[in-house]
Amino acid sequence: MGVVEIAGTEATLAAPDPNHFGGDIRIIKTGATDWETVPVTGIEGGRGIGVVDIARALRGGAPYRASGRLGLHVLDAMLATAESIDGRTFVSVGSRAPEVPALPEGWDPTSLSI
């Protein structure tokens, strides 16, 4: 299966090793017996894609995806997860993630263009 599994009320998602930035993402819906593979598209990247995105955004005068609001939400979710584990109960995440656009189709971290 995956290295990272996220279980929810409607499904479980199994993701590959996040250190390798590739591989299948699989999902099984609650009550189902078979896993489905979710197609992954685009170039396989690696560490540094976020930095490339920020550099290109700064050069082009555009907003970048890894905003402070997103970082705050990630931290908030991590703290709520730890509290949930410690307390063995559901814990609400106080913040909401900002809408973050996906990388465009064909985005290439090795390209020299902005």
C-alpha positions as CSV (number, residue, x, y, z in Angstrom):
1,M,0.0,0.0,0.0
2,G,1.0,3.6,0.5
3,V,3.5,5.0,3.0
4,V,1.1,7.8,4.1
5,E,-2.5,6.9,4.7
6,I,-5.2,9.4,5.5
7,A,-8.4,7.9,6.8
8,G,-11.6,9.9,6.7
9,T,-15.3,9.2,7.2
10,E,-15.9,8.8,3.5
11,A,-12.7,7.2,2.3
12,T,-9.1,6.3,2.9
13,L,-6.3,7.8,0.8
14,A,-3.0,6.0,0.4
15,A,-0.1,8.1,-0.9
16,P,3.4,6.9,-1.9
17,D,6.6,7.9,-0.1
18,P,6.5,11.7,0.0
19,N,10.3,11.8,-0.2
20,H,10.3,10.5,-3.8
21,F,7.6,12.7,-5.4
22,G,6.1,10.0,-7.6
23,G,4.1,6.8,-7.5
24,D,0.4,5.9,-7.4
25,I,-2.2,7.5,-5.2
26,R,-4.9,5.1,-4.2
27,I,-8.3,5.6,-2.6
28,I,-10.9,3.2,-1.1
29,K,-14.3,4.6,-0.3
30,T,-16.0,3.5,2.9
31,G,-17.8,0.2,2.4
32,A,-16.0,-0.6,-0.8
33,T,-13.8,-3.6,-1.2
34,D,-11.4,-2.5,-4.0
35,W,-8.9,0.3,-4.1
36,E,-9.0,2.7,-7.0
37,T,-5.9,4.3,-8.5
38,V,-6.1,8.1,-9.0
39,P,-4.3,9.2,-12.1
40,V,-1.3,11.4,-11.5
41,T,-0.3,13.8,-14.2
42,G,2.5,16.2,-14.8
43,I,6.3,16.1,-14.5
44,E,7.7,14.3,-11.5
45,G,9.4,16.9,-9.4
46,G,11.2,16.9,-6.2
47,R,12.3,19.1,-3.4
48,G,12.6,22.7,-4.4
49,I,9.4,23.0,-6.5
50,G,7.9,25.4,-4.0
51,V,11.1,27.6,-4.1
52,V,11.0,27.6,-7.9
53,D,7.3,28.6,-7.8
54,I,8.1,31.5,-5.3
55,A,11.1,32.7,-7.4
56,R,9.0,32.7,-10.6
57,A,6.1,34.5,-8.9
58,L,8.4,37.1,-7.5
59,R,10.1,37.7,-10.9
60,G,6.7,37.8,-12.6
61,G,5.0,40.0,-10.0
62,A,2.4,37.3,-9.2
63,P,1.3,35.8,-5.9
64,Y,2.9,32.5,-5.0
65,R,1.2,29.4,-3.7
66,A,3.1,29.0,-0.4
67,S,1.7,32.0,1.4
68,G,1.9,32.8,5.0
69,R,-1.8,32.1,5.4
70,L,-1.2,28.6,4.0
71,G,1.7,28.0,6.3
72,L,-0.4,29.1,9.3
73,H,-3.2,26.7,8.3
74,V,-0.7,23.8,7.9
75,L,0.7,24.5,11.4
76,D,-2.9,24.8,12.8
77,A,-3.8,21.4,11.2
78,M,-0.6,19.8,12.6
79,L,-1.3,21.1,16.1
80,A,-5.0,19.9,15.9
81,T,-3.8,16.5,14.8
82,A,-1.4,16.2,17.7
83,E,-4.1,17.3,20.2
84,S,-6.5,14.8,18.6
85,I,-4.0,12.0,19.0
86,D,-3.2,12.9,22.6
87,G,-6.8,13.4,23.6
88,R,-8.2,10.5,21.5
89,T,-11.0,12.8,20.2
90,F,-11.9,14.9,17.2
91,V,-10.3,18.4,17.3
92,S,-11.5,21.1,14.9
93,V,-8.9,23.0,12.9
94,G,-9.6,26.7,13.7
95,S,-8.2,28.2,10.5
96,R,-9.3,27.5,6.9
97,A,-6.9,26.9,4.0
98,P,-6.8,29.6,1.4
99,E,-7.7,28.6,-2.1
100,V,-4.5,27.6,-3.8
101,P,-4.5,27.1,-7.5
102,A,-2.9,23.9,-8.9
103,L,0.3,24.2,-10.9
104,P,-0.8,24.6,-14.5
105,E,-0.8,21.7,-16.9
106,G,2.7,21.3,-18.4
107,W,4.4,23.3,-15.6
108,D,8.1,22.4,-15.7
109,P,10.4,23.2,-12.7
110,T,13.4,22.8,-15.0
111,S,12.3,25.4,-17.5
112,L,14.1,28.8,-17.5
113,S,10.9,30.7,-18.3
114,I,8.9,32.6,-15.7
